[in-house]
Amino acid sequence: MTEETTTSLTSRRELRELVRQQLEVLLETQDYQGAKAILVPVQPADIAEAIEGLPEAMQAIAFRLLSKAEAIDVYENLDSSVQQSLLEKFQRQEVIDIVDKMSPDDRARLFDELPAKIVRRVLDHMSPSERATTNLLLGYEPDSAGRIMTPEYLALKENYTVSESIERIRNLSHVSETVFYLYVTDSARRLTGIVSLRDLIIAQPDRKIGEVMTRETVFVHTNTDQEEVARLIQRYDFLAVPVVDREERLVGIITVDDVIDILEQEATEDIYAFGGVQSDGDNYFQMSLWRVAQRRVMWLLILLGTNAVTGFIIQSQEELIIKYAVLSAFIPLLTGTGGNVGSQSSTVVIRGLNTDEFRSLGVPQVVFREAIAGSMLGATLGILATLGALFLLKVNLAVAIAVGISLLGISILASVAGSGLPFLFRSLGLDPALMSAPFITTAVDVLGVLIYFNIARLILELRT
């Protein structure tokens, strides 16, 4: 990122904060004309962020200052919790006017967040065409292409001329989310090709669309997972991708702005999973403290139970620890190192699964590669730990060797577990991100302590 770009982004943030501060002051003094005036030159996304930063009592007042057309654009950019709050404050007709004119995919996303009672009430008062469109999208599986697509697109026929197609675009551009790609369908609405706006503009007016279009079309089905859609658009640098049903009929498109939302959502879910926090797509910092505790307690209870096993293993080695008390001093070092190595492996593997970087490698190759890396790390750390134990802590040679060998074994185990378990979870249909740092660390703790005491007992018994 260049210095100029960074400065521009900083200026935008400063502008949004300035608008929010001015808006709050004007609303406090009930200068509604002044508040309305400062919002005129501001982009809808920036207005949305300014409204989100206002006290809750002022959000509805600020929103009502917007014109109807601008209100729809701003509303689509608001956080779902603010959208719901505004819906509850508005009169019924105000709600219908806003929701009825939202783009279908944004409306479906909003309804996913709202309580079912509110959704039913709003649907009952929407226009029949918009209600049918919304019900169609909500009928698809969550996180599928059908759920996030928009049915607002432009379709052409192969026998249209270029001039006829351009005229059609002029007349219908207001009902399409994008006009950069035009989709060609047959009489049964089956997708037969695609033509870009650029190709139309440079083509001769009397040429047929069938002569200009590209027949090799990349598309997704309505049941395609949204992450796969995002990877597809990213791989081919598309601005939009068509969505077809089982009969290959064109039913909608997914645009790049929707993909950005998907990537943010999936990244947020993975980050929460890495930390052992449940996520259902809600804004974590707007939850009540009770719900925050509920989301975090499940994994903590599981990890607490697993750590209790570590305590039982240590207790079972009481005789050895009493005889060689210095062994207990190295437990945190060994378990901590093993957890860190396992976390590194799980992180790179989960990231590779999300970005599909393992296309040229199979599961055995990835796990074997991580095992070799773990052995190299373990050997290096084991030698350093052995020397440190000998010369810094002044322990006897047998204990130092036991620590070094244990560190090697634990590092290999951690690398294999960290790289292998995400693949196992994916094969079981579970989110690989669940094999995150807390789980890997705790699992390695249990097995690491078991390895350590068994190696120490074997070496110390041989010495005696």
TIKOL-295671 format. One record per atom (N, C-alpha, C, O): x, y, z. Coordinates in steps of 0.2 Angstrom, whole numbers, plus 5000, padded with zeros to 4 digits. Example, Ala and Ser with C-alpha at 12.3 -4.5 7.8 and 13.67 -1.06 7.14 Angstrom:
506649725039 506249785039 506649845039 507149835042 506449895035 506849955036 506450005039 506750065040 
# end
This chain:
500449945000 500050005000 500450065000 500950075004 500350114995 500750174995 500650225000 500150215004 501050275001 500950325006 500350365004 499950385009 500250374998 499650414996 499050384997 498550415000 499050314996 498450274998 498250275005 497750285008 498850265009 498750265017 498450335019 498050335023 498750385016 498450455018 497750465016 497350495020 497550435010 496850445008 496450405013 495850435015 496650345015 496150305020 496150335026 495550345029 496650365029 496650405035 496250465035 495850475039 496250505029 495750555028 495050535028 494650575031 494950475025 494250455025 493950445032 493450455034 494450405036 494250395043 494150455047 493650465051 494550505046 494450575049 493850605047 493450635051 493650605041 493050635038 492450605041 491950635043 492450535042 491850505045 491750525052 491250535054 492350525056 492350545063 492050615063 491650635068 492250665059 492050735059 491350735058 490950775061 491050695053 490350695051 489950675057 489450705059 490250625060 489850595066 489850645072 489250655075 490350675073 490450725079 489950785077 489550805082 489950815071 489550865069 488850855069 488350885072 488650795067 487950765067 487750765074 487150785075 488150735079 487850725085 487750795089 487250805092 488150845087 488150905090 487450945088 487050975091 487350935081 486750965078 486150935080 485650975081 486150875081 485550835084 485350855091 484850865093 485950865095 485850885102 485450955102 485050965107 485650995098 485351065098 484751065094 484451125093 484551015091 483951005087 483951045081 483451075078 484551055078 484651095072 484651045066 485151025063 484051025064 483950965060 484150985052 484350945049 483951055051 484151075044 484951075043 485151055038 485251095048 486051095048 486251025048 486751005044 485950975051 486150905051 486050875044 486450835042 485450895041 485350875035 485750895029 485950865025 486050955030 486450995025 487150955025 487450955020 487450945031 488050915031 488150845028 488650815027 487550805028 487550745025 487450735018 487550685015 487250795015 487150795007 487750775003 487650734999 488350795005 488950775001 489250715003 489750695000 489050685008 489350625011 489150555007 488550555006 489550515006 489450445003 488950405008 489050405014 488450365005 488050325009 488450275014 488250275020 488950245012 489350205017 489650245023 489650225028 489850305021 490150345027 489550375031 489650385037 488950395028 488450415032 488150355037 488050365043 488250295034 488050235038 488450225044 488250215050 489150235043 489650225049 489550285054 489550275060 489350345051 489250405056 488650385060 488650405066 488050365057 487450345061 487650295066 487350295072 488050245064 488150185069 488550215075 488450185081 488950265074 489250295080 488850335084 489150365090 488250355082 487850395087 487550365092 487450295092 487350395098 486950365103 486350335100 486050365095 486050275103 485550245100 484950285099 484550275094 484750335104 484150375103 484250425097 483750445095 484850435095 484950485089 484950445082 484850485077 485050385082 485150345076 484450355072 484550365066 483850345074 483250345071 483150425068 482850435063 483350475072 483250535070 483650555064 483450585060 484250535065 484750555059 484550515053 484550545047 484250455054 484050415048 483450455044 483450455038 483050475048 482450505045 482550575042 482150595038 483150605042 483350665039 483550645032 483550695028 483650585030 483850565023 483250565018 482750545020 483450575012 482850565007 482750495006 483150455008 482150475003 481950405003 482450364999 482650315001 482750394993 483150354989 483850344992 484150294992 484050394996 484750394999 484650345006 485150315007 484050345009 483950305015 484050235013 484350195017 483850215007 483950145005 484650125005 484850065007 485050165001 485750145001 486150145007 486550105009 485950195012 486250205018 486050145022 486450115026 485450125022 485150065026 485550005024 485649965029 485649995018 486049925016 486749925019 487049875019 487049985020 487749985023 487749985031 488249975033 487149985034 487149985041 487349915044 487149865041 487549905050 487649845053 486949815055 486449855056 486949745055 486249715055 485949735062 485349735062 486349745067 486049765074 485749835073 485149845076 486049875070 485749945069 485149945065 484649975066 485149905059 484549895055 483949865059 483449895058 484049815063 483549795067 483249845072 482649855073 483749885075 483549935080 483049985076 482550005079 483250005070 482850055067 482250025065 481750065065 482149965063 481549935061 481049935067 480449945066 481249925073 480849925078 480649995080 480050005083 480950045078 480850115080 480350145075 479950195076 480350125068 479950155063 479250135063 479050085066 478850175060 478150155059 478150105054 478650095050 477650065053 477550005049 477650025041 478049995038 477350085039 477450105032 478150125031 478350115025 478450155035 479150175034 479550115033 480050115029 479450065037 479849995036 479749965029 480249945026 479149965027 478949935021 479249975015 479549945010 479250045015 479550085010 480250065009 480550065004 480650055015 481350045015 481549975012 481949965008 481249925016 481349855014 481149835007 481549795004 480549865005 480349844999 480749864993 480749834987 481149914994 481649944988 482349924989 482749944985 482449884994 483149854995 483349804990 482849774987 483949794988 484149744983 483949674986 484049664992 483749624982 483449564985 483949524990 483849504995 484649524988 485149494992 485249524998 485349495003 485249594998 485349625005 484749615009 484849615015 484149615006 483549605010 483549535013 483349525019 483749485009 483749415012 484249415018 484149375023 484849445017 485349445022 485049485029 485249455034 484749535028 484349565033 483849525037 483849515043 483449485033 482949445036 483249385040 483049355044 483849365038 484249315041 484449335048 484449295053 484449395049 484649425056 484049445060 484149445066 483549455057 482949475061 482549415064 482549365062 482249435070 481749385073 481249365068 480949405064 481049295068 480549275063 479849315063 479549325058 479649335069 479049375070 479049435066 478549455062 479649475066 479649535062 479749525055 479449555051 480049465053 480149445046 479449435043 479249455037 479049395046 478349385044 477949445043 477549455038 477949485048 477549545048 477749595042 477349625039 478449595041 478649635035 478449605028 478249645024 478549545028 478449505022 477649515020 477449525014 477249515025 476549515023 476349585020 475849585017 476749635021 476549705019 476949725013 476949785011 477449675010 477849695004 477449684998 476949644998 477649714993 477349704986 477349624984 477849594986 476849604981 476949524979 477549504975 477849454977 477849544971 478449524967 479049524971 479449474971 479049574976 479649574980 479649524986 480149494988 479049504988 478949454993 479149384990 479449344993 478949374983 479049314980 479849304979 480049254980 480149364977 480849354976 481249344983 481749304983 481049374988 481349364994 481249294997 481649264999 480649264996 480449194998 480849144994 481149094997 481049164988 481449124984 482149114986 482449064987 482449174988 483149174991 483149144998 483649104999 482649155002 482649125009 482549045008 482649015013 482249025003 482148955002 482748915001 482748855002 483348944999 483948904998 484348905005 484248935009 484748855005 485148835011 485548895013 485848935008 485648905019 486148965022 486848955019 487048895018 487149005018 487849005015 487948975008 488448955007 487448965005 487448944998 487448994993 487249054994 487548984986 487549034981 486849054980 486749114979 486349014981 485649034980 485449084985 485049124984 485749074991 485549124997 485749194996 485449244998 486349194993 486749264993 486649294986 486849354985 486349264981 486349294974 485749344974 485349354978 485849384968 485249434967 484949414960 485349394956 484249414960 483949394953 483949454949 483649454944 484249514951 484249574947 484849574942 485349594944 484749544936 485249544931 484949554924 484349554923 485349564919 485149574912 485249514908 485849494908 484749494904 484849434900 484649454893 484249494891 485049424888 484949434881 484849374877 484949314880 484649374871 484549314867 485049324861 485249374859 485249264859 485749254854 485549294847 486049314844 484949294846 484749334840 484649404840 484449444835 484749434846 484749504847 485349534843 485849504843 485249594840 485849634837 486149674843 485849684848 486749694841 487149734846 486749794848 486749814854 486449834843 486149894844 485449884848 485349924853 485149824847 484549804851 484749794858 484349814863 485349764859 485549744866 485749804870 485549814876 486049854866 486249914870 485649954872 485649984877 485149954867 484549984869 484149954875 483849984879 484149894875 483949854881 484249874887 483949874893 484949874887 485249894893 485049964895 484949974901 484950014891 484750084893 484050074896 483950114901 483650034894 482950034896 482949994903 482450014907 483349944904 483249904910 483849904915 483849864920 484349954914 484949954918 484749964925 485049944930 484150004927 483950014933 483749954937 483649954943 483549904934 483349844937 483849794938 483749734940 484549804936 485049754936 485549784941 485749844941 485849744945 486349764950 487049774946 487449814949 487149744940 487749764936 487649754929 487249714927 487949804925 487849794917 488549784914 488549784908 489049764918 489649754915 489649684912 490049674907 489249634914 489249574911 488449564909 488049574913 488349544903 487649524901 487649444899 488149424896 487149414901 487049344901 486549324895 486049354895 486749274891 486349254886 486049184887 486349144890 485349184886 484949124888 484549104882 484449144877 484349044882 483949024876 483149024879 483049064884 482749004875 482049004876 481848974883 481248994886 482248934885 482048894892 482448924898 482448904903 482748984896 483149024901 483748984903 484049004908 483948934899 484648904901 485248954898 485148984893 485748954902 486248994901 486648964895 486948904895 486749004890 487148984884 487849024883 488249004879 487849084886 488449114885 488449184889 488049194893 489049224888 489049284892 489449334887 489849314883 489249394888 489549454884 489649514888 489249524892 490249544888 490449594892 490149664889 490149664883 490049714893 489849774890 490449804885 490249834880 491049794887 491549814882 491549784875 491549824870 491349714875 491349684869 490749714865 490749714859 490149734868 489649764865 489749824862 489549844856 490149864866 490249934863 490649934857 490549974853 491149894857 491649894851 491449854845 491749854840 490849814846 490549774841 490149814836 489949864838 490149794830 489749824825 488949824827 488749764829 488549874826 487849874828 487449824826 486949804829 487549794819 487149754816 487349674818 487049634815 487849664821 488049594823 487649564828 487349604832 487549504827 487149464832 487549444838 488149444838 487149444844 487449424850 487749354850 488349344853 487449314846 487749244846 488449244843 488849204844 488649294839 489249304836 489749334840 490349334839 489549374845 489949414850 490149384856 490649384859 489649344858 489649314865 490249254866 490449234861 490349244872 490849184874 490449134876 490049134881 490449074873 490049014875 490348974881 489948944885 491048974882 491348944888 491248984894 491649034896 490648974898 490449014903 490648984910 490448924911 490949014914 491048994921 490449014925 490249074926 490148964929 489548974933 489548934939 489948884940 489048944944 488948904950 488248884950 487848914947 488148834954 487448814955 487148844962 487548864966 486548844962 486248874968 486448844975 486448874980 486648774975 486848744981 487648744982 487848714987 488048784978 488748794979 488848834985 488548884986 489348804989 489548844995 489748914994 490148924989 489648964998 489849034997 490549044997 490849084993 490949005001 491649005001 491948984994 492449014991 491648934991 491848914984 491748964979 492148974974 491149004980 490949054975 491549114976 491749134971 491649124982 492149184983 492849164980 493149204977 493049094981 493749074978 493649084970 494149094967 493149064967 493049064960 493149134957 493449144953 492749184961 492749254958 493549284959 493749314955 493849264965 494549284966 494949254961 495449284958 494849184959 495349154955 495349184948 495849194944 494749204945 494649224938 494549304938 494449324932 494649334944 494549414944 493849434940 493849484937 493349394942 492649414940 492349474944 492549484949 491949514940 491549564944 490849534946 490549554951 490649474943 490049444944 490149374942 490449364937 489749324944 489749254942 488949234942 488649254946 488749204936 488049184936 487949124940 488349084941 487249114942 487049064946 486449024942 486049054940 486548964942 486048924938 485748864943 486048844948 485148844941 484848794945 485048724942 485448714938 484648674944 484848604942 484748594935 485148554932 484348634932 484148624925 484548674920 484448684915 485148704924 485548744920 485248814918 485448844914 484648824921 484248894920 484548944924 484748934930 484649004921 484949064925 484449094930 483849104928 484649094936 484149114941 484449174945 484049214948 485049194944 485349254947 486049264946 486349224942 486349314949 487049324949 487349344956 486949364960 487949334957 488349354963 488849404961 489349384957 488849464964 489349514962 489949514967 489849494973 490449554965 491049554969 490949584976 491349564981 490549634976 490349664983 490049614988 490249614994 489649564985 489449514990 489949464992 489949444998 490449454988 491049414989 491449444995 491749404999 491549504994 491949545000 491649535006 491949515011 490949535007 490549525013 490649455015 490749435021 490649405010 490749335012 491449325015 491549285020 491949355012 492649345014 492749365021 493049335025 492449425023 492449455029 492149415034 492349395040 491549385032 491149345037 491549275038 491549255044 491749245033 492149185034 492749195038 492949155042 493149245037 493749265041 493649275048 493949255052 493049315049 492849325056 492649255060 492849245065 492349215056 492149145059 492749105061 492849075066 493249105056 493849075057 494249095063 494549065067 494349165063 494749195069 494349185076 494749165080 493749185076 493349165082 493549095084 493649075090 493549045079 493648975080 494348965082 494448925087 494849005079 495548995082 495549015089 496048985093 495149055092 495149075099 494749035103 494649045109 494348985100 493948945104 493248975106 493048965111 493049025102 492449065103 491949045098 492049045092 491349025100 490749015096 490549075092 490549135095 490349075086 490149135082 489549105077 489649065074 489049145078 488449135074 488349195069 487749205067 488849235068 488849295063 488649355067 488549405064 488549355074 488349415077 488949455079 489449435079 488849525080 489349565081 489549555089 489149565093 490149525090 490349505096 490349565101 490149555107 490449625099 490549685104 489849715105 489849765109 489349695102 488649715103 488249665107 487649675108 488549605109 488149565113 488149585120 488549615122 487649555124 487649565131 488249515134 488449475131 488449535140 489049505143 488849425145 489249385144 488149415146 487949355147 488049305141 488249255141 487849335135 487949295129 488649285127 488849235124 489049335129 489849335128 490049275132 490449235129 489849265138 490049215142 489849145139 490149095139 489249145137 488949085134 489349055128 489448995127 489549105124 489949085118 490649065119 490849025115 490849085125 491549065126 491649005131 492148975131 491148995135 491148945140 491248875138 491548825141 490948855132 490848785130 491548755129 491748705131 491948795125 492648775123 493048775130 493548725131 492948825134 493348825140 493248765145 493648735148 492648745145 492448685149 492748615146 493048575150 492748615139 493048555136 493848555137 494148505139 494148615137 494848625138 495048605145 495548585147 494548635150 494648615157 494648545158 495148525162 494248505155 494148435156 494848405154 495048355157 495048425148 495648395145 496248415149 496648365150 496348475152 496848485156 496848445162 497348435165 496248425165 496248385171 496548325170 496848295174 496548295163 496848235162 497648245163 497948195165 497848305161 498648315162 498748315169 499348285171 498348335173 498448335180 498448265183 498848245187 498048225180 498048155183 498648115181 498948075184 498948135174 499548095172 500148115177 500548075179 500148185178 500748205183 500648175190 501148155193 500048165192 499948135199 500148065199 500348035204 500048035193 500247965192 500947955192 501247895194 501348005191 502047995191 502348025198 502948045198 501948025203 502148055209 502848025212 503248065214 502947965211 503547925214 504147955210 504647965213 504047955203 504647975200 504848055201 505448075201 504348095202 504448165203 504748175210 505148215211 504548135215 504848145222 505548125221 505948155225 505748075218 506448055217 506848105213 507448115215 506548125208 506848175203 506448235203 506148245198 506448275208 505948335208 506148385203 505648425200 506748385200 506848435195 506548425188 506448465184 506248365187 505848345181 505248395181 505048415175 504948415186 504348455186 504448525183 504048555181 505148545184 505348615182 505248625174 505148675172 505248565170 505348565163 504648555160 504548565154 504148545164 503448525161 503148585157 502948585152 503148655160 502948705156 503348715150 503048735145 503948705150 504348725144 504148675139 504048695133 504048605140 503948555135 503248565133 503148565126 502748575137 502048585135 501948645131 501548645126 502248695133 502148765130 502448765123 502148785118 503048735122 503348725116 502948685111 502848695105 502748625113 502348585109 501748615107 501548605101 501348655111 500748685110 500948745104 500548745099 501448775105 501648825100 501748795093 501548825088 502148735093 502348705087 501648685083 501548685077 501248655087 500548625085 500148685082 499848675077 500148735086 499748795083 500048825077 499648845072 500648825076 500948845070 500748805064 500548825059 500748735065 500548685060 499848695058 499648695052 499448695063 498748705062 498548765058 498048765054 498848815060 498748885057 498848885049 498448905045 499448855048 499648855040 499248805036 499048825031 499048755040 498648705036 497948735035 497648725030 497648765040 496948785040 496948845035 496448855031 497448885035 497448935030 497548905023 497248935018 497948855022 497948825015 497348795013 497148795007 496948765018 496348735016 495848795014 495448785009 495848845017 495348905015 495548935008 495148955005 496248935007 496448965001 496548914995 496748934989 496448854997 496448804992 497148794989 497248784983 497648804993 498348804991 498648734991 499248724989 498248684992 498448614993 498248574986 498348514986 498148614981 497848574975 498448524972 498248474970 499048544973 499648504970 499848454975 500348414973 499648454981 499848414987 499248374989 498748404990 499448314991 498948274995 498948275002 499448305004 498548255006 498548255013 499148225016 499448255020 499348165013 499948135016 500548175015 501048175020 500648205009 501248245008 501248305013 501748325015 500648335014 500648395019 500848375026 501248405029 500548325028 500648295035 501448275035 501748295040 501648245030 502348225031 502848285030 503348285034 502648335027 503048395026 503148425033 503648445035 502548435036 502548465043 502848415048 503148445053 502848355047 503248305052 503948315051 504348325057 504248325045 504948345044 505148405047 505648415051 504648455046 504848525049 504848525057 505248555060 504348485059 504348475067 504948435069 505148455075 505148385066 505848355068 506448405068 506848395072 506448445063 506948495062 506948545068 507448565071 506348565069 506248615075 506348585081 506748615086 506148525082 506248485088 506948475090 507148475096 507348455085 508048435085 508448505088 508848495092 508248555084 508548615086 508448645093 508848655097 507748645095 507548665102 507748615107 507948635112 507848545105 508048495110 508748505112 508948495118 509148515107 509848525108 509948585113 510348585118 509648645111 509648705115 509448695122 509748715127 508848655123 508648635130 509048595134 509148605140 509348545130 509848505134 510448545136 510648535142 510748585132 511348625134 511148675140 511548685144 510548705139 510348745144 510248715151 510348745156 509948655151 509848615157 510448595160 510548595166 510948585156 511648555159 511948615162 512248615167 512048675158 512548725160 512248785163 512548815167 511548795163 511248845166 510848825172 510948855178 510548765172 510148745178 510548695182 510348675187 511148665179 511548625182 511248555184 511348525189 510748535180 510448465181 510948415179 511448425175 510748345181 511248295179 511048275171 510548295168 511548245168 511548235161 510948195159 510648205154 510748145163 510148105161 509548145161 509148135156 509448185165 508848225165 508848275159 508348285156 509448305158 509548345152 509348315145 509048345141 509648255145 509548215139 508748195138 508448195133 508448175144 507748165144 507348225141 506848215137 507548285143 507148345141 507248355134 506748365130 507848345131 508048355124 507648305120 507348325115 507648245121 507348195117 506548205118 506248195113 506348225124 505548235124 505348295120 504848285117 505748345120 505648405116 505548385108 505148405105 506048335106 506048315099 505348275098 505048295093 505248235102 504648185101 503948235101 503548225097 503948275106 503348325107 503248365101 502748375098 503848395098 503748435092 503548395086 503148425082 503748335085 503548295079 502748275080 502348285076 502548255086 501848245088 501448305087 500948305083 501648365089 501248425088 501248445081 500648465079 501748435077 501648455070 501248405066 500848425062 501248345068 500748295064 500048305067 499648305062 499948315073 499248335075 499048395072 498448395070 499448445073 499248515070 499048515063 498648555061 499348475059 499248475052 498748415050 498348425045 498748365053 498248305052 497548315054 497048305050 497448345060 496748355063 496348395059 495748385058 496548455056 496148495052 495848455046 495248465044 496248415043 496048375037 495548325039 495048305036 495648295045 495148245048 494448275049 493948245047 494448335052 493848375053 493548395047 492848385046 493848415042 493548425035 493248365032 492748365029 493548305033 493248245030 492648225034 492248185031 492548245040 491948235044 491448285043 490848275046 491548335038 491048385037 491048435042 490548475042 491548445046 491648495051 492148555049 492548545044 492048605052 492448665051 493248645053 493348635059 493648645048 494348635050 494648685056 495148665059 494348745056 494648795060 494448775068 494748805072 494048725069 493948705076 494548675078 494648675085 494948645074 495648625076 496148675077 496648685074 495948725081 496348785082 496848785088 496848735091 497148835089 497648845094 497448815101 497848775104 496848835104 496748805111 496648735111 496948695116 496348705106 496248625106 496848595105 497048545108 497248615100 497848585098 498348585104 498648535106 498348645107 498848655113 498648605119 499048575122 498048605120 497848565126 497948485124 498148445129 497748465118 497948395116 498648375117 498848325119 499048425114 499748415115 500048415122 500548375124 499748455126 499948455133 499848385136 500248355140 499248355135 499148285138 499648235135 499948205139 499648235129 500148185126 500848195127 501248155128 501048265127 501748285129 501948265136 502548245136 501548275141 501748255147 501848175148 502248155151 501348145144 501448065144 502148045141 502448005144 502248075136 502948065132 503548075137 503948035137 503448135140 504048165144 504148115150 504748095151 503648095153 503848055159 504047985157 504447955161 503747955152 503947895150 504647895147 505047845149 504847945144 505547945141 506047955147 506547925148 505848005152 506248015158 506347955162 506847935164 505747915163 505847855167 506347805164 506747775167 506247795157 506647745153 507447765154 507847725155 507547835153 508247855153 508547845160 509147825161 508147865165 508447865172 508447795175 508947785179 508047755173 508147685175 508747655171 509047615175 508847665165 509447645162 510047665165 510547635166 510047725167 510647755170 510847725177 511347715179 510247705181 510347675187 510447595186 510547565191 
# end
